[in-house]
Amino acid sequence: ERPEVILTTFGDAMRVPGYRKSLLQAKAEGADIRMVYSPLDALELARRHPDREVVFFGLGFETTTPSTALSIQQAAREGLTNFSVFCNHITVPEPIKALLDDPYMRLDGFIAPGHVSMVIGTHPYDFIARDYRKPIVVAGFEPLDLLQALLMVLRQMAEGRAEVENQYGRVVPEHGNPVSLAAIEDVYEPFLIQEGYLKRTPQGRVVTTAGHERIGVKPGLIPR
């Protein structure tokens, strides 16, 4: 609602109710809110309007996180000081763990999303099979993909196995997309370390006490 700001976001976020109103309602009342198909569109707006602050409302799982990170990197390379991101990205493993820890939720197995998995790979799901003994299969989105993935889950259950299997191997690499993962690590991780929520150790990245307190989770409950 500030006249010097152009707020941009994906179309599906426009109608989401907010504390006071939706973005669509704010736009109808005169706020300069624009739908974009990519954060790169927001970056282009920042180039065209150097006298205004262009904010990209970034949200979504790992499918959209890399494009936001790459846009931030590009803005830094160009020295665009009027581009910023209101970051609300989330990751898939944590909600899965929350479901598994819910005593009222009975789940026998999982079909993992192919679009997320093509970014992160298959190993972020290891804790599901290792710690919870639940089968999980990464699947594509075609009917035959889903049917085959369901069959693979049922076969694991029938055989008493709990493993991470990849039905969508034609698209999803075991270790994910290295370019996307590098961008995510370059952009988001330094901020979390700077804020004291994450630290590097010889065993990998570890969430600090401050990080646990920030998200309201007890230490030891966040999957590696």
N, C-alpha and C positions, 0 to 999 in steps of 0.2 A: 504493500500500500504506500510505500515511499516512492515519490515520483522519480527519484534518481536511480531507482533499481528496476531492472528487468529480471523477473523470475521465470526460469524455464524448467520444464520437467516433461516426463512421458505422459501420454494421453490418459493412461489408465489411472494416473494419480489425481487427475483434475476433479473427479467427483467424490473422492474419499473425504468423508466428514472430518473436520478438524475440531479443535476445542471451541472455536467461535463460528467457523463457517468452512465451506470447502473452497478450494482454489478457484473452482468454476464460479462460485458466488462472488468471491473477491474480484475476479475478472469482470463480472457483470457490473460490479459497483465502481469499476474504473481502474483497478490495479493492472499494471502492465505484466500480465502472466501469459506466457507463450508455450504452446505445445511443441516439442521437438522430437525427432526420431532418434537422435543420438546426442551425447554431450558435445560432439564435434560441431553440431548445429549451434549450440550455445556459444562455443568458442568463436564461431564465425560472427555471431551477433556482437561479441565483445570487440572484434576487430572493426566492425562497422560503426560501433557506438563507443568510441574511446572516452566520451564524456559521461558515460553512465556505467554503473556497476551491474554486471551480468552475473546472476547467481544460478547455478544449476542445482536443482533439487534431485540429488542422486539417491536412488533406492533400488532395491531388488537383491536377488541372491548373486552367486558368483557368475551368473551369466552376464550381468551388466556391470559388475565391479571392475573388470579390466578396462572397459571402454572409458569409464570415469577416470581411472588411473592414468591411462594413456593421454587423455585430454589435459589433465593436470601437468603431465610431463611436457606436452606440447606448449601449453601456456607459459611454462617456465622457460622453455627454450626461446620463445618469442618475446619474453619479457612483458607479457600482458598482465598488468597489475589490476585491471578492472574485471578480472574473471575469478570467481570463487565457487566453491562447491559446498552446499549444505548436505553433508554426507549421512545417509541413513541406510547404508548397505548392511546386509546381514549374511550370515553363512549357514549352510545346510546342516552340518553335523550337530551343532548345539540344539536346535529344535528337535532333532531326532532323539538326542539324549534326554531332553526334557520329557518327551513322550515315553521313552523307555523307563524313566524314573517315576512316572506317575503310577501309583499303586492301583488306580482304577482303570488304567488303560491296558487292555489285553491285546498284544500284537504277537503274531507268530512269525512274521517275516516281512521283508521290505523289497519293493522295487524302486531302485534309485533313479533319479532323473538324469536322462542322457545329456541334456543341454548343460546342466551344471557340471556333470562328470567330465565332459570334454575339456573343461577348464581345469578342474582340480585333480582329475585322475581317479583311481579307485582306492588308493591307500587311506584317504581320510575316513573311509567307512570301516577300516579294520577293527576299530574298537567295538563295533556292533556285533561282529562275529566272535571276536576274542573275549570281550568282557561280558556280553549279554547272551552269548550263544544263540543268536538269531541269524538266520540266513538272509543274505541280501544280494540282489542281482541288478546290475546296471542295465537299463533297457532303453531302446529307441522308442519312437512314438508311432510307428506304423502298427496296424492291428496285429500283423504276424510277429513283430518285435515284442509286443506286450504279451501275446499268447505264449511265445517261447520263454520269455522271462518268468511268467507265472508257472509254467511247467518246470523250469529250473529250480524255482523256489520250492515247489511241492516235492520235487525229487530230493532236494536236500532234506526236507522235513521227513520224508519217508525213509531216508537212509540214515537219519540221525546225525546229519552233518550241519555245521554252521560255518559257512565260508562266504567270502566276497567273490562273486563271479561276474564276468563282463559279457553280457549278451550283445552289447553294442560295440564290439571290438572294431568294427569297420570305421568308427568315428571316434571312440573314446580310447586314448592311449593310457597305459597303466599309470604313468607319472604326470598326466595332464599336459596342458599347453605351456611350454617353457616361457614363451614370450609374455603370455598373460600373467603367469605366476611371478615372473620377474618384475613386471610393472606393479603388481599388487604389493610385492615385498618392498619395492623401492619407494612407493608413495605412502602406503598406510603404516607399514611397520615402524619407520623412523618416528612418526607422530606418536604412536603408542609407547615407544621406548622413551621418547622425549617427555611424555606426560607421566612416565613412571608406571604404566600399566603392563608393560611387557619388558622382559630382559633376555639377553642372549646368554646361553650357557653352553658348555661342551656337549650337553645332551640335547641341545636344541632350544627353541624359544619357550619361555616359561612365563605364565601369567603371575604377576606379583600380587602381594596382599592388597595393594591399592586397586589393582585391576579387578580382583575378586569383589572388593567392596563396591567398586563402581557399578558393576552389573548385578550385584546382590546375590552372588553365588559363593558358597563355602569353598575354601581351598580343597583341591583334590577332586572336584566334581566336574571340571572342564576336561573333555577328552583331548589327548594330544593329537 
